[in-house]
Amino acid sequence: MSLTKDQIDTNQAKLIEFIAKHKDTDGPLMPIMQKAQELFGYLSMDTMTLIADSLDIPVSEIYGVATFYSQFSLNAKGEKTISVCTGTACYVKGAQDILDEVKAQLGINVGETTADGRFSIIDTRCLGCCGLAPVLVVNNDVYGRLVPADVKGILDKYR
């Protein structure tokens, strides 16, 4: 998700307002971080610093939460997120080969975004589609029972 300067300024104002409403409630950190992720698509160091300063807590605490929970990202994501399940069922059925082919097709590694901002790759542990193993998801579109040769055609649909 690529934002303009005006969108960033607007979202920052929304986040500051959200923090003001929630900072005096019990356990405000997770909802505030979730709101920031929703607004910006990821948690930049600037955003984490804003949250830390607003809650009067160290940035390291926010960083620790952000890196512990997989729902948070420290990097901007592409328009399309490619998730490859590497949970047990998918792994046994060849998920690593699928992941390797996705990386080769896009020229990036897990956790990275293509230079044009169109694609990001994440590797997940279970998508709950074990009967379709191995599974790849593009945003919300699920593809199962894959072989590496299927990857190029799937990605071409989104190029």
N, CA and C atoms as an extended XYZ file, in Angstrom:
477
Properties=species:S:1:pos:R:3:atomname:S:1:resname:S:1:resid:I:1 pbc="F F F"
N         0.853       -1.158        0.000 N   MET     1
C         0.000        0.000        0.000 CA  MET     1
C         0.900        1.222        0.000 C   MET     1
N         0.808        2.021       -1.058 N   SER     2
C         1.614        3.223       -1.180 CA  SER     2
C         0.713        4.433       -0.953 C   SER     2
N         1.079        5.260        0.014 N   LEU     3
C         0.256        6.404        0.385 CA  LEU     3
C         0.911        7.703       -0.049 C   LEU     3
N         0.082        8.686       -0.424 N   THR     4
C         0.587       10.015       -0.738 CA  THR     4
C         0.889       10.745        0.562 C   THR     4
N         1.592       11.868        0.476 N   LYS     5
C         1.902       12.671        1.660 CA  LYS     5
C         0.619       13.126        2.350 C   LYS     5
N        -0.381       13.536        1.578 N   ASP     6
C        -1.653       13.968        2.172 CA  ASP     6
C        -2.337       12.816        2.908 C   ASP     6
N        -2.304       11.612        2.314 N   GLN     7
C        -2.909       10.445        2.964 CA  GLN     7
C        -2.172       10.111        4.264 C   GLN     7
N        -0.857       10.218        4.232 N   ILE     8
C        -0.061        9.946        5.436 CA  ILE     8
C        -0.415       10.949        6.529 C   ILE     8
N        -0.490       12.228        6.159 N   ASP     9
C        -0.842       13.261        7.138 CA  ASP     9
C        -2.234       13.033        7.715 C   ASP     9
N        -3.186       12.693        6.843 N   THR    10
C        -4.561       12.419        7.285 CA  THR    10
C        -4.596       11.218        8.212 C   THR    10
N        -3.893       10.149        7.829 N   ASN    11
C        -3.874        8.938        8.655 CA  ASN    11
C        -3.159        9.163        9.979 C   ASN    11
N        -2.136       10.001        9.969 N   GLN    12
C        -1.438       10.304       11.217 CA  GLN    12
C        -2.383       11.054       12.169 C   GLN    12
N        -3.160       11.973       11.629 N   ALA    13
C        -4.135       12.698       12.462 CA  ALA    13
C        -5.185       11.734       13.011 C   ALA    13
N        -5.625       10.783       12.178 N   LYS    14
C        -6.598        9.779       12.635 CA  LYS    14
C        -6.004        8.924       13.756 C   LYS    14
N        -4.722        8.563       13.606 N   LEU    15
C        -4.072        7.746       14.627 CA  LEU    15
C        -3.943        8.521       15.936 C   LEU    15
N        -3.542        9.775       15.854 N   ILE    16
C        -3.408       10.599       17.055 CA  ILE    16
C        -4.758       10.711       17.769 C   ILE    16
N        -5.813       10.896       17.002 N   GLU    17
C        -7.162       10.965       17.585 CA  GLU    17
C        -7.538        9.631       18.248 C   GLU    17
N        -7.219        8.525       17.568 N   PHE    18
C        -7.517        7.193       18.104 CA  PHE    18
C        -6.750        6.950       19.415 C   PHE    18
N        -5.487        7.326       19.407 N   ILE    19
C        -4.664        7.165       20.620 CA  ILE    19
C        -5.265        7.961       21.769 C   ILE    19
N        -5.655        9.208       21.493 N   ALA    20
C        -6.226       10.066       22.543 CA  ALA    20
C        -7.480        9.439       23.160 C   ALA    20
N        -8.287        8.784       22.319 N   LYS    21
C        -9.520        8.153       22.803 CA  LYS    21
C        -9.259        6.897       23.621 C   LYS    21
N        -8.147        6.198       23.340 N   HIS    22
C        -7.924        4.878       23.934 CA  HIS    22
C        -6.774        4.785       24.926 C   HIS    22
N        -5.945        5.811       25.027 N   LYS    23
C        -4.735        5.666       25.843 CA  LYS    23
C        -5.007        5.487       27.334 C   LYS    23
N        -6.152        5.916       27.803 N   ASP    24
C        -6.459        5.776       29.231 CA  ASP    24
C        -7.335        4.561       29.536 C   ASP    24
N        -7.517        3.682       28.559 N   THR    25
C        -8.274        2.449       28.776 CA  THR    25
C        -7.312        1.338       29.162 C   THR    25
N        -7.838        0.238       29.655 N   ASP    26
C        -6.984       -0.912       29.987 CA  ASP    26
C        -6.463       -1.546       28.699 C   ASP    26
N        -5.170       -1.825       28.654 N   GLY    27
C        -4.561       -2.515       27.526 CA  GLY    27
C        -4.715       -1.813       26.188 C   GLY    27
N        -4.296       -0.553       26.091 N   PRO    28
C        -4.531        0.178       24.842 CA  PRO    28
C        -3.557       -0.147       23.706 C   PRO    28
N        -2.422       -0.764       24.026 N   LEU    29
C        -1.368       -0.909       23.021 CA  LEU    29
C        -1.799       -1.709       21.799 C   LEU    29
N        -2.354       -2.884       21.994 N   MET    30
C        -2.725       -3.729       20.833 CA  MET    30
C        -3.743       -3.031       19.928 C   MET    30
N        -4.844       -2.491       20.460 N   PRO    31
C        -5.790       -1.812       19.563 CA  PRO    31
C        -5.163       -0.621       18.830 C   PRO    31
N        -4.281        0.098       19.505 N   ILE    32
C        -3.631        1.239       18.861 CA  ILE    32
C        -2.700        0.770       17.748 C   ILE    32
N        -1.942       -0.282       18.010 N   MET    33
C        -1.053       -0.822       16.977 CA  MET    33
C        -1.853       -1.378       15.802 C   MET    33
N        -2.969       -2.033       16.094 N   GLN    34
C        -3.819       -2.563       15.023 CA  GLN    34
C        -4.380       -1.424       14.173 C   GLN    34
N        -4.786       -0.344       14.812 N   LYS    35
C        -5.302        0.815       14.078 CA  LYS    35
C        -4.211        1.413       13.198 C   LYS    35
N        -3.006        1.531       13.741 N   ALA    36
C        -1.880        2.071       12.963 CA  ALA    36
C        -1.603        1.192       11.744 C   ALA    36
N        -1.611       -0.112       11.946 N   GLN    37
C        -1.376       -1.045       10.827 CA  GLN    37
C        -2.477       -0.896        9.781 C   GLN    37
N        -3.713       -0.760       10.239 N   GLU    38
C        -4.850       -0.581        9.324 CA  GLU    38
C        -4.685        0.709        8.511 C   GLU    38
N        -4.263        1.779        9.164 N   LEU    39
C        -4.137        3.072        8.501 CA  LEU    39
C        -2.959        3.150        7.537 C   LEU    39
N        -1.816        2.594        7.933 N   PHE    40
C        -0.594        2.754        7.150 CA  PHE    40
C        -0.174        1.499        6.389 C   PHE    40
N        -0.743        0.346        6.748 N   GLY    41
C        -0.372       -0.898        6.086 CA  GLY    41
C         0.796       -1.603        6.738 C   GLY    41
N         1.519       -0.906        7.598 N   TYR    42
C         2.648       -1.469        8.336 CA  TYR    42
C         3.010       -0.507        9.452 C   TYR    42
N         3.932       -0.925       10.314 N   LEU    43
C         4.365       -0.089       11.434 CA  LEU    43
C         5.786        0.398       11.177 C   LEU    43
N         5.883        1.634       10.729 N   SER    44
C         7.205        2.223       10.502 CA  SER    44
C         7.801        2.630       11.849 C   SER    44
N         9.083        2.937       11.853 N   MET    45
C         9.727        3.404       13.078 CA  MET    45
C         9.093        4.721       13.525 C   MET    45
N         8.752        5.591       12.577 N   ASP    46
C         8.094        6.853       12.930 CA  ASP    46
C         6.756        6.605       13.623 C   ASP    46
N         5.987        5.650       13.113 N   THR    47
C         4.685        5.336       13.705 CA  THR    47
C         4.865        4.735       15.091 C   THR    47
N         5.812        3.813       15.238 N   MET    48
C         6.059        3.216       16.551 CA  MET    48
C         6.523        4.269       17.553 C   MET    48
N         7.328        5.226       17.087 N   THR    49
C         7.795        6.307       17.958 CA  THR    49
C         6.634        7.198       18.386 C   THR    49
N         5.739        7.506       17.461 N   LEU    50
C         4.552        8.301       17.792 CA  LEU    50
C         3.711        7.606       18.861 C   LEU    50
N         3.501        6.315       18.688 N   ILE    51
C         2.719        5.546       19.665 CA  ILE    51
C         3.438        5.527       21.015 C   ILE    51
N         4.728        5.275       20.990 N   ALA    52
C         5.507        5.215       22.238 CA  ALA    52
C         5.455        6.544       22.987 C   ALA    52
N         5.667        7.631       22.253 N   ASP    53
C         5.640        8.952       22.887 CA  ASP    53
C         4.254        9.260       23.453 C   ASP    53
N         3.217        8.879       22.716 N   SER    54
C         1.840        9.145       23.150 CA  SER    54
C         1.455        8.344       24.387 C   SER    54
N         1.999        7.135       24.504 N   LEU    55
C         1.663        6.275       25.647 CA  LEU    55
C         2.706        6.343       26.761 C   LEU    55
N         3.769        7.101       26.508 N   ASP    56
C         4.862        7.243       27.465 CA  ASP    56
C         5.471        5.880       27.828 C   ASP    56
N         5.752        5.109       26.788 N   ILE    57
C         6.416        3.814       26.943 CA  ILE    57
C         7.594        3.768       25.966 C   ILE    57
N         8.564        2.900       26.196 N   PRO    58
C         9.710        2.828       25.277 CA  PRO    58
C         9.315        2.241       23.915 C   PRO    58
N         9.964        2.735       22.879 N   VAL    59
C         9.747        2.208       21.525 CA  VAL    59
C        10.066        0.715       21.489 C   VAL    59
N        11.023        0.292       22.304 N   SER    60
C        11.416       -1.121       22.326 CA  SER    60
C        10.239       -2.017       22.720 C   SER    60
N         9.344       -1.521       23.573 N   GLU    61
C         8.174       -2.306       23.960 CA  GLU    61
C         7.244       -2.500       22.753 C   GLU    61
N         7.055       -1.455       21.986 N   ILE    62
C         6.204       -1.544       20.801 CA  ILE    62
C         6.858       -2.450       19.761 C   ILE    62
N         8.151       -2.289       19.573 N   TYR    63
C         8.888       -3.135       18.636 CA  TYR    63
C         8.777       -4.604       19.051 C   TYR    63
N         8.895       -4.875       20.331 N   GLY    64
C         8.782       -6.245       20.824 CA  GLY    64
C         7.422       -6.852       20.520 C   GLY    64
N         6.367       -6.092       20.716 N   VAL    65
C         5.015       -6.574       20.408 CA  VAL    65
C         4.872       -6.764       18.895 C   VAL    65
N         5.360       -5.796       18.124 N   ALA    66
C         5.231       -5.852       16.663 CA  ALA    66
C         5.957       -7.056       16.068 C   ALA    66
N         7.097       -7.413       16.644 N   THR    67
C         7.854       -8.546       16.101 CA  THR    67
C         7.387       -9.883       16.664 C   THR    67
N         6.640       -9.859       17.768 N   PHE    68
C         6.126      -11.105       18.341 CA  PHE    68
C         4.890      -11.588       17.594 C   PHE    68
N         3.990      -10.688       17.272 N   TYR    69
C         2.728      -11.061       16.627 CA  TYR    69
C         2.841      -10.953       15.113 C   TYR    69
N         2.485      -12.033       14.428 N   SER    70
C         2.630      -12.075       12.975 CA  SER    70
C         1.655      -11.157       12.245 C   SER    70
N         0.637      -10.658       12.924 N   GLN    71
C        -0.317       -9.754       12.270 CA  GLN    71
C         0.306       -8.400       11.946 C   GLN    71
N         1.434       -8.092       12.594 N   PHE    72
C         2.076       -6.806       12.368 CA  PHE    72
C         3.233       -6.944       11.388 C   PHE    72
N         3.419       -5.900       10.591 N   SER    73
C         4.516       -5.873        9.642 CA  SER    73
C         5.326       -4.606        9.871 C   SER    73
N         6.637       -4.727        9.764 N   LEU    74
C         7.519       -3.576        9.893 CA  LEU    74
C         7.907       -3.014        8.533 C   LEU    74
N         7.433       -3.659        7.473 N   ASN    75
C         7.748       -3.229        6.113 CA  ASN    75
C         6.466       -3.008        5.328 C   ASN    75
N         6.521       -2.048        4.421 N   ALA    76
C         5.377       -1.794        3.553 CA  ALA    76
C         5.100       -3.038        2.717 C   ALA    76
N         3.842       -3.353        2.556 N   LYS    77
C         3.448       -4.520        1.764 CA  LYS    77
C         3.025       -4.069        0.369 C   LYS    77
N         3.144       -4.989       -0.563 N   GLY    78
C         2.712       -4.706       -1.921 CA  GLY    78
C         1.201       -4.737       -2.044 C   GLY    78
N         0.710       -4.356       -3.216 N   GLU    79
C        -0.733       -4.379       -3.478 CA  GLU    79
C        -1.282       -5.799       -3.338 C   GLU    79
N        -0.489       -6.757       -3.721 N   LYS    80
C        -0.874       -8.168       -3.634 CA  LYS    80
C         0.096       -8.876       -2.694 C   LYS    80
N        -0.464       -9.532       -1.691 N   THR    81
C         0.360      -10.300       -0.762 CA  THR    81
C         0.231      -11.770       -1.115 C   THR    81
N         1.354      -12.389       -1.387 N   ILE    82
C         1.407      -13.804       -1.717 CA  ILE    82
C         1.786      -14.554       -0.443 C   ILE    82
N         0.872      -15.367        0.063 N   SER    83
C         1.127      -16.167        1.263 CA  SER    83
C         1.275      -17.619        0.846 C   SER    83
N         2.363      -18.222        1.237 N   VAL    84
C         2.577      -19.639        0.960 CA  VAL    84
C         2.590      -20.359        2.300 C   VAL    84
N         1.693      -21.319        2.449 N   CYS    85
C         1.624      -22.073        3.688 CA  CYS    85
C         2.787      -23.059        3.744 C   CYS    85
N         3.511      -23.018        4.856 N   THR    86
C         4.598      -23.978        5.060 CA  THR    86
C         4.337      -24.795        6.327 C   THR    86
N         3.053      -24.879        6.691 N   GLY    87
C         2.671      -25.746        7.800 CA  GLY    87
C         2.942      -27.199        7.434 C   GLY    87
N         2.777      -28.088        8.363 N   THR    88
C         3.161      -29.490        8.181 CA  THR    88
C         2.554      -30.132        6.941 C   THR    88
N         1.237      -30.067        6.790 N   ALA    89
C         0.590      -30.728        5.643 CA  ALA    89
C         1.097      -30.158        4.325 C   ALA    89
N         1.185      -28.835        4.240 N   CYS    90
C         1.657      -28.208        3.007 CA  CYS    90
C         3.139      -28.503        2.764 C   CYS    90
N         3.922      -28.445        3.831 N   TYR    91
C         5.351      -28.691        3.695 CA  TYR    91
C         5.613      -30.095        3.153 C   TYR    91
N         4.920      -31.085        3.729 N   VAL    92
C         5.093      -32.477        3.302 CA  VAL    92
C         4.705      -32.660        1.829 C   VAL    92
N         3.752      -31.848        1.369 N   LYS    93
C         3.273      -31.973       -0.022 CA  LYS    93
C         4.016      -31.057       -0.992 C   LYS    93
N         5.110      -30.419       -0.550 N   GLY    94
C         5.946      -29.666       -1.477 CA  GLY    94
C         5.851      -28.154       -1.407 C   GLY    94
N         5.412      -27.610       -0.299 N   ALA    95
C         5.260      -26.160       -0.166 CA  ALA    95
C         6.566      -25.405       -0.379 C   ALA    95
N         7.683      -25.983        0.055 N   GLN    96
C         8.956      -25.274       -0.108 CA  GLN    96
C         9.256      -25.055       -1.587 C   GLN    96
N         8.940      -26.038       -2.431 N   ASP    97
C         9.142      -25.872       -3.873 CA  ASP    97
C         8.245      -24.771       -4.427 C   ASP    97
N         7.012      -24.676       -3.909 N   ILE    98
C         6.092      -23.616       -4.334 CA  ILE    98
C         6.666      -22.261       -3.917 C   ILE    98
N         7.091      -22.152       -2.669 N   LEU    99
C         7.667      -20.907       -2.166 CA  LEU    99
C         8.901      -20.515       -2.972 C   LEU    99
N         9.762      -21.473       -3.267 N   ASP   100
C        10.970      -21.191       -4.049 CA  ASP   100
C        10.601      -20.672       -5.441 C   ASP   100
N         9.555      -21.224       -6.033 N   GLU   101
C         9.129      -20.782       -7.360 CA  GLU   101
C         8.532      -19.371       -7.305 C   GLU   101
N         7.769      -19.070       -6.280 N   VAL   102
C         7.223      -17.712       -6.115 CA  VAL   102
C         8.378      -16.719       -6.007 C   VAL   102
N         9.369      -17.044       -5.178 N   LYS   103
C        10.526      -16.160       -5.014 CA  LYS   103
C        11.257      -15.971       -6.349 C   LYS   103
N        11.419      -17.045       -7.095 N   ALA   104
C        12.113      -16.965       -8.386 CA  ALA   104
C        11.315      -16.120       -9.382 C   ALA   104
N        10.013      -16.328       -9.420 N   GLN   105
C         9.160      -15.583      -10.357 CA  GLN   105
C         9.156      -14.083      -10.061 C   GLN   105
N         9.157      -13.730       -8.780 N   LEU   106
C         9.065      -12.319       -8.399 CA  LEU   106
C        10.420      -11.657       -8.162 C   LEU   106
N        11.467      -12.474       -7.998 N   GLY   107
C        12.802      -11.934       -7.797 CA  GLY   107
C        12.998      -11.294       -6.423 C   GLY   107
N        12.221      -11.746       -5.448 N   ILE   108
C        12.351      -11.239       -4.074 CA  ILE   108
C        12.298      -12.409       -3.103 C   ILE   108
N        12.661      -12.140       -1.863 N   ASN   109
C        12.618      -13.150       -0.816 CA  ASN   109
C        11.409      -12.933        0.087 C   ASN   109
N        11.168      -13.874        0.959 N   VAL   110
C        10.091      -13.771        1.944 CA  VAL   110
C        10.294      -12.499        2.760 C   VAL   110
N         9.208      -11.761        2.969 N   GLY   111
C         9.267      -10.527        3.740 CA  GLY   111
C         9.611       -9.304        2.913 C   GLY   111
N         9.845       -9.495        1.633 N   GLU   112
C        10.208       -8.375        0.767 CA  GLU   112
C         9.051       -8.005       -0.156 C   GLU   112
N         9.181       -6.834       -0.756 N   THR   113
C         8.194       -6.316       -1.704 CA  THR   113
C         8.915       -5.989       -3.003 C   THR   113
N         8.271       -6.283       -4.129 N   THR   114
C         8.883       -5.970       -5.416 CA  THR   114
C         9.093       -4.467       -5.543 C   THR   114
N        10.064       -4.075       -6.351 N   ALA   115
C        10.421       -2.662       -6.504 CA  ALA   115
C         9.241       -1.820       -6.969 C   ALA   115
N         8.337       -2.410       -7.747 N   ASP   116
C         7.175       -1.653       -8.239 CA  ASP   116
C         6.041       -1.589       -7.214 C   ASP   116
N         6.237       -2.232       -6.049 N   GLY   117
C         5.233       -2.186       -4.987 CA  GLY   117
C         4.014       -3.051       -5.231 C   GLY   117
N         4.095       -3.942       -6.209 N   ARG   118
C         2.920       -4.746       -6.557 CA  ARG   118
C         2.781       -6.012       -5.741 C   ARG   118
N         3.905       -6.665       -5.371 N   PHE   119
C         3.840       -7.965       -4.706 CA  PHE   119
C         4.722       -8.022       -3.465 C   PHE   119
N         4.226       -8.720       -2.463 N   SER   120
C         5.008       -9.070       -1.276 CA  SER   120
C         4.833      -10.562       -1.051 C   SER   120
N         5.839      -11.179       -0.449 N   ILE   121
C         5.751      -12.610       -0.128 CA  ILE   121
C         5.829      -12.779        1.384 C   ILE   121
N         4.906      -13.582        1.912 N   ILE   122
C         5.020      -13.996        3.305 CA  ILE   122
C         4.885      -15.505        3.359 C   ILE   122
N         5.501      -16.078        4.355 N   ASP   123
C         5.350      -17.517        4.539 CA  ASP   123
C         4.584      -17.692        5.838 C   ASP   123
N         3.533      -18.487        5.754 N   THR   124
C         2.667      -18.678        6.913 CA  THR   124
C         2.738      -20.122        7.372 C   THR   124
N         2.346      -20.355        8.585 N   ARG   125
C         2.437      -21.705        9.146 CA  ARG   125
C         1.189      -22.546        8.918 C   ARG   125
N         0.026      -21.953        8.850 N   CYS   126
C        -1.182      -22.725        8.545 CA  CYS   126
C        -2.277      -21.785        8.095 C   CYS   126
N        -2.894      -22.119        6.982 N   LEU   127
C        -3.997      -21.320        6.457 CA  LEU   127
C        -5.333      -22.024        6.655 C   LEU   127
N        -5.294      -23.210        7.283 N   GLY   128
C        -6.528      -23.947        7.545 CA  GLY   128
C        -7.100      -24.635        6.332 C   GLY   128
N        -6.283      -24.849        5.330 N   CYS   129
C        -6.726      -25.492        4.086 CA  CYS   129
C        -5.932      -26.775        3.850 C   CYS   129
N        -5.691      -27.530        4.893 N   CYS   130
C        -4.794      -28.688        4.820 CA  CYS   130
C        -5.199      -29.693        3.745 C   CYS   130
N        -6.489      -29.819        3.500 N   GLY   131
C        -6.959      -30.750        2.471 CA  GLY   131
C        -6.590      -30.328        1.061 C   GLY   131
N        -6.154      -29.060        0.903 N   LEU   132
C        -5.768      -28.539       -0.408 CA  LEU   132
C        -4.255      -28.424       -0.557 C   LEU   132
N        -3.510      -28.969        0.381 N   ALA   133
C        -2.057      -28.800        0.420 CA  ALA   133
C        -1.389      -29.234       -0.883 C   ALA   133
N        -0.340      -28.478       -1.272 N   PRO   134
C         0.143      -27.217       -0.732 CA  PRO   134
C        -0.696      -26.034       -1.226 C   PRO   134
N        -0.770      -24.993       -0.392 N   VAL   135
C        -1.664      -23.867       -0.636 CA  VAL   135
C        -0.888      -22.561       -0.765 C   VAL   135
N        -1.370      -21.741       -1.691 N   LEU   136
C        -0.860      -20.394       -1.904 CA  LEU   136
C        -2.078      -19.476       -1.905 C   LEU   136
N        -1.964      -18.305       -1.267 N   VAL   137
C        -3.065      -17.347       -1.242 CA  VAL   137
C        -2.549      -16.014       -1.772 C   VAL   137
N        -3.305      -15.435       -2.707 N   VAL   138
C        -3.017      -14.099       -3.204 CA  VAL   138
C        -4.123      -13.209       -2.657 C   VAL   138
N        -3.763      -12.351       -1.703 N   ASN   139
C        -4.735      -11.576       -0.922 CA  ASN   139
C        -5.767      -12.537       -0.347 C   ASN   139
N        -6.968      -12.626       -0.898 N   ASN   140
C        -7.973      -13.553       -0.361 CA  ASN   140
C        -8.287      -14.712       -1.300 C   ASN   140
N        -7.576      -14.814       -2.413 N   ASP   141
C        -7.816      -15.884       -3.392 CA  ASP   141
C        -6.945      -17.093       -3.053 C   ASP   141
N        -7.588      -18.239       -2.828 N   VAL   142
C        -6.894      -19.455       -2.401 CA  VAL   142
C        -6.655      -20.377       -3.589 C   VAL   142
N        -5.421      -20.877       -3.700 N   TYR   143
C        -5.050      -21.843       -4.735 CA  TYR   143
C        -4.459      -23.058       -4.034 C   TYR   143
N        -4.956      -24.236       -4.369 N   GLY   144
C        -4.483      -25.436       -3.696 CA  GLY   144
C        -4.084      -26.545       -4.639 C   GLY   144
N        -3.512      -27.588       -4.020 N   ARG   145
C        -3.011      -28.766       -4.736 CA  ARG   145
C        -2.060      -28.348       -5.861 C   ARG   145
N        -1.118      -27.508       -5.491 N   LEU   146
C        -0.224      -26.894       -6.458 CA  LEU   146
C         1.035      -27.702       -6.720 C   LEU   146
N         1.583      -27.461       -7.893 N   VAL   147
C         2.929      -27.896       -8.248 CA  VAL   147
C         3.652      -26.627       -8.697 C   VAL   147
N         4.975      -26.612       -8.653 N   PRO   148
C         5.693      -25.387       -9.016 CA  PRO   148
C         5.299      -24.807      -10.383 C   PRO   148
N         4.982      -25.653      -11.338 N   ALA   149
C         4.610      -25.174      -12.673 CA  ALA   149
C         3.333      -24.331      -12.658 C   ALA   149
N         2.513      -24.429      -11.616 N   ASP   150
C         1.276      -23.643      -11.515 CA  ASP   150
C         1.529      -22.188      -11.136 C   ASP   150
N         2.642      -21.917      -10.517 N   VAL   151
C         2.894      -20.606       -9.908 CA  VAL   151
C         2.898      -19.480      -10.933 C   VAL   151
N         3.586      -19.647      -12.052 N   LYS   152
C         3.685      -18.577      -13.049 CA  LYS   152
C         2.298      -18.168      -13.538 C   LYS   152
N         1.448      -19.132      -13.850 N   GLY   153
C         0.103      -18.818      -14.327 CA  GLY   153
C        -0.724      -18.076      -13.293 C   GLY   153
N        -0.577      -18.471      -12.035 N   ILE   154
C        -1.310      -17.785      -10.959 CA  ILE   154
C        -0.835      -16.347      -10.849 C   ILE   154
N         0.462      -16.148      -10.801 N   LEU   155
C         1.001      -14.793      -10.666 CA  LEU   155
C         0.660      -13.926      -11.874 C   LEU   155
N         0.635      -14.532      -13.073 N   ASP   156
C         0.304      -13.780      -14.281 CA  ASP   156
C        -1.096      -13.161      -14.217 C   ASP   156
N        -2.003      -13.785      -13.477 N   LYS   157
C        -3.360      -13.243      -13.326 CA  LYS   157
C        -3.350      -11.895      -12.618 C   LYS   157
N        -2.310      -11.639      -11.839 N   TYR   158
C        -2.249      -10.437      -11.010 CA  TYR   158
C        -1.247       -9.418      -11.513 C   TYR   158
N        -0.563       -9.754      -12.591 N   ARG   159
C         0.447       -8.826      -13.136 CA  ARG   159
C        -0.182       -7.769      -14.009 C   ARG   159
